[in-house]
Amino acid sequence: MKKHELQTPAILLDMDALENNIKSWQALCDANGKEMWPMIKTHKSSTLAKMQMDAGAAGFLCGTLDECEMVYNLGAKHIMYAYPTANPVNLKRLMPIAKDAELIIRLDTVPAAEILNAEAEKAGVTVSYTIIVDMDFHRFGMPANKVVDFVKALTPLKNLKFRGISTHPGQVYGCTTREALEAVAQLEKDTMKQAADALAAAGFPCEIVSSGSTPTFEIAVKDKTINVSHPGNYTFFDNIQMALGTCGEEACSLRVLATVVSNPSEGFYLFDAGSKCLGLDQGAHGNSAIKGFGYVVGHPELTIVGLSEEVAKVKADGTCNLKIGDKVEIIPNHSCSSANNTSWYTCVRGDEVVDFIEVDVRENSKKKG
């Protein structure tokens, strides 16, 4: 089957681009002596996680309980949960993982650590943790000058094992210039060195110094302090990454196939792909470089100016030769949102449909039955 013969909307996955992204970024980690523990909330697929493992990923960073269980079932030995949890019900689900794999939970408060320790003690396991270091993103974490006091406060918790520090330079997604991006990457490196040095001087050397964002990866992977990288969006890339200069159009492996279904006036079109395919993201942390709700491949004159649930409203700036019935490919602003809105990736090589991959880790609760 050719991709233009598909029902629309469809979420396409260019397998050549995907495979190149996974292999080339793993190679950058290998060349710089770093471990790749990718964040898998981007694709939520056991098939794609297996591809990352086969390429050399030594662990995973997970955003949900289901993701943790999925990579554990794949045989991953280092499973990091990205966020603190203060819910014993959530923690009970994670405790079996700690019996024969290393479960690492990120922490930034003593109360959450105490709740985690209590559940680990009940389960008869030891759970590793890293301290979340805030590098002026101000979401989770603590300043680098607070980490020593924090690890000392957790020392009495006998079912927890200190492993190191972690951060996320999320403010990079608000950058509009290369210079601003490089400044965030430098802050990422400086902050983690300050925290790691302070801990080592106090007798708490870090085995893990982990950080990750796709935009800063190629700079941070060369850093001497950071030894574990957590990029996630690199598998798919998207319009935000193109705006940041992280990738070119050819690397964007995830695209939305849509049909032009109406042309109600000159220069105004309607496509059959709305917010349930493209998402409403115009930059998770605010980015003025993003124009509209996605990039229409091959049509720089078009801007997706609005979305309803099933329809995109598109305006042309200048001449556009599209007609009703034509197919278009759209690179979403944020590929993670599009991936989470579908149950299947339609895999293509060139114009040929070659496979379908299930997005099988979209929930975050025990399955019934």
N, C-alpha and C positions, 0 to 999 in steps of 0.2 A: 504494500500500500504506500502511496505517496502522501506526504503530509498535507498537501492541499486537498486531499480527499477526506480528511478527518472531519468529524462533527466538531463544531465550535460552540463555545470556547474550549480550548484544550491547553493544558500546561505541557509545553514541550521541554525536553531535556536533551540537549546536544551532547551525545556521548563522547565525541572526539574532544570537545572543549572541556567537558567535565574531567575526563581522564587526564588530560594535559594539566589542568589546574591542580588536581590531587598529586600527580607525580612530580611536577615542577616545584611545588611548595614543600613537599616532603624532601626533595633533593636539597633545597635551601637549608632546611633544618639539619640534614645529614652533613652538608658541607661545612656548617658552622658549629657542629658538635652539640646541637640542641635536640631535645626530644619534642616531638609533635604530639600534643594531646588536643586534637581539634574539638571545638565547641560544636555539638551536633544538633542544637536546636534549629539550625538553618534548614537541614534536610529532613530530619525526623524519619529516617529510613534505615532499617537494618541492612539492606542491600548496600547502600552507600557507605554505611559505617564499616562494613566488611571490606569494601574497596579501600577505605582509608587504612584499615589494619593491614591489608595485604601489601599496601604501598610502604608501610613501615611505622604507622602511628603506634606509639608505645602506651597510650592511655587515651582517655576521653574526658572532656569537660561537659557536664550534662546540666540541662536547665529544668528537667522534670524528673519525677520519680520513675516514670515509665522509661525514660531514656537511660537512667541508671541501670534498671533491670535488663533492658535490651542489650546494652553493651556487655553487661555481666554474662548474659546467656551466650553472647558471641565469644566469650573467653577472655575479655579484657581483664588485665591484672591491676591496672591503676584507674580508678573511677572517681573523679572529683565532681562533687555536687556544688554548683556555682554559688548558691545562696544559703545564708543561715536559715535554719528552720527551728521554730519554737513549738512545734506541734508534735506531741508524742505519737500520734497516729501516723504521721508522715514518717517519723523516725523508725517506728516498728517495721515498716516496709523495707527500710534500708539495712537494718541490722543483719539479715542473712547474707548480704553481700560481703560483709566484713569477716565472715568465717573463713573464706578461702581466696579473697581478693583484697587489695588495699582500697578501702573506702576512705576518701578524704573529703571532709566537709569544711567549707570556708566559714570562719567565725569573725565576729567583730564586737560581741558583747559577752560579759560574764554570765548573765542569766541564760542566754541561749546555750552556752557551753555547759552549764550545769544541767540543763534539761537533756542535752545530748549525752552527757556522762551518765546520767541516771538510766537512760534507755540502754546504753552500751553495757552498763553493769548488770542490768536485768538479763540481757541477752548473753552475757558471758563473753563479750568480745572487746577488743580495743579498737577504737576508731581514730584514725589520723586526722589532723586538722592543719590548715594553713590560716594565717592571720590575713584578713583583708586590709590592704593598705590603700588609703584614699589619696589619690594623686590629683586633688582639686576637682574631681568629678562630682563629689558630694552626693553620692548615692548610698553605697555601703562603705564601711571601713573606717580607719583611724589614721591620723597623721603618722608619718614615719617616726617621729620622736616619741610616740606613745606605745610602740610595739613591745619594748622590753618590759614595761610595767604590766602589759596585758599578758604576756606569756608567763610572767612570774605569778600573776593572779590565778592562772589556770593550772599551775604546777600541782596543787593538791588533788586535782581531778585525775584519779589513777587510771581511768579507762579511756583517757585521751592521750594521744601521742603527737607532740609538736613535730611538724615536718618542714615548715617554712612559711613563705609569704606569697600572696597573690594580689594582683590588681587588674583593673580593666580601664584603659584610657578612653572611656566612652565619649568624652568631649570632642574627640577628633571628628566625630560625625557632624559637628557644627562648623568645621573649617571650610573656608572658601578659597584658600590659596595654598600652594605647596609650602610656603614659608611657615604658615600657621600649623600645617600638619607636622612639619619637621620639628617645630617647637614643642608640640605635644609629645612626639616620640622622644625628644631629649628629656622632657620632664619625666616621662615614663622610666627612662634609664636612670636618671639621677635619683628619683624617689626610691626606686627599688635598691639601688646601691646604698643609699643612706640608711634604709631600714635594715638591710642585710648586714651591713658593717656594724651597726649598733647592736644587733642581736649577737653577732659573733664575739664582739668585745665583752658582752655580758655573759658569755658562756653558753649561748644558744645558737650554734651554727645552723644555717639553713641548708637542708638537703634539696629542697624545692624552692626555686624563685621563679614564679610563673606569672605570665602576663599575656595579654592577647587582644588584638583587634586586627582585622584585616588591613585597614589603611596603614597602620604603623608597623606591620609585621616585617617588611623587608629591611627596615632600619633596626628594629629591636632585635631581630634574630642574630645580628652581628654583635650584640652587646655581650660583654664579658661576665656580667652578673646574672642576667636572666638565663635560665637553663631549660625552661619548659615554655613552649609557645601554644597559645590557644586560639588561632584564627578559626572562624566559622564560616563566614560569608564567602570565603575564597573558592568554595566548591562551585558556586553559582555566579558570584558577582551580581551586579545590578546597576541601575541608573545612578544611584547615589555613589557607588564606587567609581563609575566613569566620571562623575562630576568632581570627585576628589583626586582624580588622576591615578587611581590605584590600578586600573586596568583599561584595556581598550574594548571596543564593541565585540571583537571576535572572541574574547574570553567569557562573555556573558552566556553561560550555558543554559540558563533557565529563561524561557520566553513564553508569552501567552499568545496563542494563535486565535485570531478573531476574524469575523466577517463584517464587511461594510453592509449594514442592513438598511440604511436610510441616508438620504441626502436632501433634507428638507429645504435647504436654501443654498445659494452659491457659497462655497467655502466652509460649509458646516456639514459634518458627518456624524452618524451614529454607528458605533461598533457594538457587537453582541458580547462584550466582556466588560463587566462593571466592577464594583468594589469587592464582590465575592471572589474575583480572580486577581485583581490588581492591588487591592487594599487601598486605604486612604492615606498612606504614609507619604509625606513629603520631606522626610528627614526626621528621624526619631527624636533628635535633640535640636532640631531647627537648623535648616540649611538653605540660605537664600540662593544658592547655585542651582537648586532643583526647580525645573520649570514643568508645571503640570503634574500629571499622575502616571507618568511612564514615558518611555521613548519609543516612538513608532519607527521601526527599523526601515531605513531607506527613504524616509520622509521627514527630513529636518524642518520642512515647512509646517508640519502639523504639531499642534499642542493639544493634549488631552486636558480640557479645561474643567471637566466635571464628571462625576461618576454617580449613577444610581446603582442599586444592587446588581443589576444585570446588564447595564448599558453604559458605554462611555460616550461622552459628548466631546467632539473633536472639532477644532477650528483650524483653518488653513491660513497662513500668512503668505500670500502669493498664490501662484498657480499650483494646482494639485490635480493629477490625472486619475485619481481613484474613482471607481464607479461601483454602483451597488452590485454585490456579489463577490467583489474582490476579497482576497484574504490578506491580512496583515499580521506581522509579528511585533509584539510589544515587549520591550525589556522593562520589567516593573521597576519602580523606584526602590522597593525593598523586597528582594526575592524571598526572604524568610516568611513574609506575610503571605505571599502567593503560594508558597509550598505548604503552609499550614492550612490553606483553604481548598486543598485538593486531596483526593484519596489515591490518585495514580499519577505518575509521571509518564508521559508518552515519549519514549526514547527514539531519537532520530539520529541517523548519520547521513549528512547531506539532505536530500529530499526524501529519503526512505525511512519509513517507520520500521524499527527493528525490534522493539520490545516494549514492555510496560513494567514499571517498577512501582510497587505499593508503598505509599506513605503510611507505614504501619505503626507509628509511635506518636500519634496525634493526641491521644487521650492522656489523662494523668490520674487514673483511678483503676482499681482492680476490676478486671473484666468479670462479668457475671457468667455463671454456668460452669 
